[in-house]
Amino acid sequence: MLVAACGGASASPPAWRAGHPDPTGITFDEDAPGICALSVQYGDLAPAAVEYQGATYVQRSRAPAPATPPGQLLGRSAGWAVTRTGSDLAIDTGADLFTYRIESSC
């Protein structure tokens, strides 16, 4: 009990985490790095950042999902599709499309 009173308890992960394991070669991050964390608005609905091929991509926007996920399919996690369009990544959840920009551009 004393540990929790002193701040030893950690925050629980966002609800999306339990149902969406990391696809092969892709890591979903619950937090964005450094100052990039300021641009993340929907971390409770989708990853704050995505790691792919040694780079970190930070959540930038949310829009209604298109009929077909844009760009090249990189992986799937449950009902989500992770795609790449140009230098950006996106996660299509079926209801929403979250876009991600490389960390150096956040």
C-alpha positions as CSV (number, residue, x, y, z in Angstrom):
1,M,0.0,0.0,0.0
2,L,2.8,2.4,0.8
3,V,4.3,1.9,-2.7
4,A,1.1,3.1,-4.4
5,A,0.9,6.1,-2.0
6,C,4.4,7.1,-3.0
7,G,3.6,7.0,-6.7
8,G,4.9,3.5,-7.4
9,A,1.9,2.5,-9.4
10,S,2.1,3.1,-13.2
11,A,-0.6,4.3,-15.5
12,S,-2.5,1.6,-17.3
13,P,-2.0,1.2,-21.0
14,P,-4.5,2.6,-23.5
15,A,-7.5,0.4,-24.3
16,W,-6.4,-0.2,-27.9
17,R,-3.2,-1.9,-26.7
18,A,-4.7,-5.2,-25.5
19,G,-6.4,-5.9,-28.8
20,H,-3.6,-4.8,-31.2
21,P,-0.3,-6.6,-30.9
22,D,2.7,-5.3,-32.8
23,P,2.7,-6.5,-36.5
24,T,5.9,-8.2,-37.7
25,G,8.6,-5.5,-38.2
26,I,6.5,-2.7,-36.7
27,T,6.3,-1.5,-33.1
28,F,3.4,0.5,-31.7
29,D,4.4,3.0,-29.0
30,E,2.1,4.3,-26.3
31,D,4.2,7.5,-26.0
32,A,5.9,9.7,-28.6
33,P,9.5,10.8,-28.0
34,G,10.4,14.1,-26.5
35,I,8.8,17.3,-27.8
36,C,6.9,15.2,-30.4
37,A,4.6,14.1,-27.7
38,L,3.0,17.6,-27.9
39,S,1.5,16.8,-31.3
40,V,-0.2,13.6,-30.3
41,Q,-4.0,14.1,-29.7
42,Y,-5.4,10.7,-30.0
43,G,-3.1,8.4,-28.0
44,D,-6.0,6.8,-26.3
45,L,-7.4,5.6,-29.7
46,A,-4.2,4.6,-31.6
47,P,-0.5,4.5,-31.1
48,A,1.2,7.8,-30.3
49,A,4.2,6.7,-32.4
50,V,5.1,3.8,-34.7
51,E,8.6,2.4,-35.2
52,Y,9.3,1.0,-38.6
53,Q,12.7,0.2,-40.2
54,G,14.7,2.0,-37.6
55,A,12.7,5.2,-37.8
56,T,10.0,6.6,-35.4
57,Y,6.8,8.0,-36.9
58,V,4.7,10.3,-34.7
59,Q,0.9,10.6,-34.8
60,R,-0.2,13.7,-36.7
61,S,-3.9,13.6,-37.6
62,R,-7.1,11.7,-37.5
63,A,-9.8,11.6,-40.2
64,P,-12.6,9.3,-41.3
65,A,-11.2,6.1,-42.8
66,P,-11.4,5.8,-46.6
67,A,-13.1,2.8,-48.3
68,T,-9.6,1.3,-49.0
69,P,-6.5,1.9,-46.9
70,P,-4.1,4.3,-48.8
71,G,-0.6,3.3,-50.0
72,Q,1.4,0.1,-49.5
73,L,0.2,-2.4,-46.9
74,L,3.0,-2.9,-44.3
75,G,1.2,-5.0,-41.8
76,R,-2.0,-5.8,-39.9
77,S,-2.9,-5.9,-36.3
78,A,-6.4,-7.3,-35.6
79,G,-8.7,-5.1,-37.8
80,W,-6.1,-2.4,-38.3
81,A,-4.0,-1.9,-41.5
82,V,-0.6,-0.2,-41.3
83,T,0.3,1.5,-44.6
84,R,2.9,3.7,-46.2
85,T,2.3,6.5,-48.5
86,G,5.4,8.4,-49.6
87,S,7.4,9.2,-46.5
88,D,4.4,8.9,-44.1
89,L,2.7,6.0,-42.4
90,A,-1.0,5.5,-41.6
91,I,-3.1,3.2,-39.5
92,D,-6.6,2.5,-40.8
93,T,-8.7,1.3,-37.9
94,G,-11.8,0.8,-40.1
95,A,-13.5,3.8,-38.6
96,D,-10.6,6.3,-38.5
97,L,-7.4,6.9,-40.4
98,F,-4.5,8.1,-38.2
99,T,-1.5,9.6,-40.1
100,Y,2.1,9.5,-38.8
101,R,5.1,11.6,-39.8
102,I,8.7,10.8,-39.3
103,E,10.0,12.1,-35.9
104,S,12.4,14.7,-37.3
105,S,9.3,16.4,-38.9
106,C,7.1,16.5,-35.8
